[in-house]
Amino acid sequence: MTGRLRQGQRVLLVIEDDVDTASMLSMYFSGQNYKLVVAARGDEGIAEARKQLPDLILLDIILPDIDGFIVCQQLRASPRTSHIPIIFLSEKGSLSERVAGLGAGAQDYVTKPFDLEELRLRIKNLIARSLHDNLVDPRTNLPTGPWLEEQVQRARERPGWHVLEARIEGFRPFVDQYGFVAGDEVLNFTGRLLADVADKLGTAEDIVGQPAQTSFLILTGAADPAALAGELQSRFQAEVPAHYSFMDREQGFMLLRSASGQMEPAPLMTLQVSLREQQ
């Protein structure tokens, strides 16, 4: 799992084998309130994209194992990563190369050497467009809205596929005690936890989505969805206490002031997971 994000921080995945370019991007964008994840190989980049669910991917074309066009095609073919914006970075700026890059599924194509400020604006605009089109939830970068609804319907029609619903219980008291920023951190943590468990116990085509603030879905072809649900609940119970203070963790509950002015215990958050019946 990744560390906590600062307020408003976005995640960029850089798939780039040139150390100097990767270092330059990391230094610059870290100062622009981005969290940078760097992969030097194409296969590593695909794995990180599935694990990190970045807001945007910067993808070099020439990589030591597979070229960027294949990486882009595989990211687009996977429902888990198909919605993530991709910008190609390349030393080749011919029209044919640009057409090939856009044809592979990228949203933009930038030629090296590039201006960092221009690249920052391109990244900012693509992420904003993705959020405006209601493709992802801004707190988790998980798909939502009409695209997710369409995928749910498809999963219902596929033999052997299941829809798991996960809901965070006790979220509102937590936000009342710790604030909205801490609440966003919990949502982000939950989204990444679901993606991690789906990777380990599900299939390569599983989709993790977020139809509402504290509600999540896993569309899975796992042979044993009950085992996946159990793993989610146990992992959440083991890891969510890290978001509480030492005292609250030790006593196993929070103390909140009720409407009558009395201090009353509120349980720590739990994750309830259920299998949605096929219609």
Number of C-alpha atoms within 10 A of each C-alpha: 10 11 8 15 18 14 13 11 15 23 20 24 23 26 29 26 19 12 11 10 13 18 12 12 20 19 11 15 18 16 10 12 15 18 21 19 19 22 20 18 20 26 19 14 23 19 13 18 24 20 21 19 23 23 29 23 24 22 28 26 24 19 18 13 11 13 16 25 22 14 23 26 16 17 24 19 13 16 17 22 22 16 20 24 21 25 24 23 24 20 14 14 13 10 9 9 15 19 12 14 24 17 13 18 20 24 14 17 22 21 14 13 10 12 10 13 11 11 14 13 11 16 21 14 12 19 18 14 13 19 16 11 10 15 19 24 19 20 21 23 25 28 29 20 16 13 14 21 14 10 15 18 14 12 20 17 13 10 8 11 18 24 23 20 20 22 19 19 16 15 19 15 17 22 15 11 15 14 12 14 15 18 20 21 19 24 21 20 22 24 22 22 19 25 24 18 16 28 17 11 19 22 14 16 17 23 27 24 29 24 18 12 14 18 17 23 27 25 26 24 22 20 14 12 22 14 12 21 23 14 16 23 16 12 15 20 14 11 12 17 18 10 19 19 11 11 10 16 15 10 11 14 17 20 15 16 13 10 7 6 8 10 12 11 13 16 16 21 21 18 23 16 21 16 15 12 9 11 6
